[in-house]
């Protein structure tokens, strides 16, 4: 099973709302990632968690707040977003950050900020 | 700076017309090169991992190869269902856990 599950699939939120994106994997992977993807662009790394600790933050604005409650779950808390934050948000996981293995992606959350 | 470039940006093929997609990389030590397929509005689907020059992997109509500077994704006798964006990503030996993506090749196979 190489499944990464993201919820919700679609989300529309106002600029004053607070919402959360959720990601779950049961492959025993110890590295988890958040990517942002705009139309016709490649995925752009936002955050990396390694063994449930934040190891990379790609200078993401503080209106995006990641959380890794346990080794299977990854959340992205959203607050006071801007319309330009509308994008496909992708979660991924890989076996171990120290191993050169592939990452598996979820189907994404299509976020629209109005 | 680690960099990945894919070409062509877009490709239209007739069904059965074989071709190759290119992924050129400049990294400080390659730890792994990964090919993904992405359908519109979906997450990338993993295809292949390549680690060293000379390595080849095959799956159905797809074959990925690796040299010291580039990787090719060969598509043999494509079908319309092969239409997708193909992304190449690398992991560099710089000590971080990043997957660095190229901009992708949008493939359209016409029946």
Interface residues (C-beta under 8 A of the other chain):
Chain A: X2 X4 X6 X31 X33 X40 X41 X42 X43 X45 X48 X50 X55 X56 X88 X90 X92 X94 X97 X100 X101 X102 X103 X104 X105 X106 X107 X108 X110
Chain B: X31 X32 X34 X36 X41 X42 X43 X44 X45 X46 X49 X51 X87 X89 X91 X96 X97 X98 X99 X101 X102 X103 X104 X106
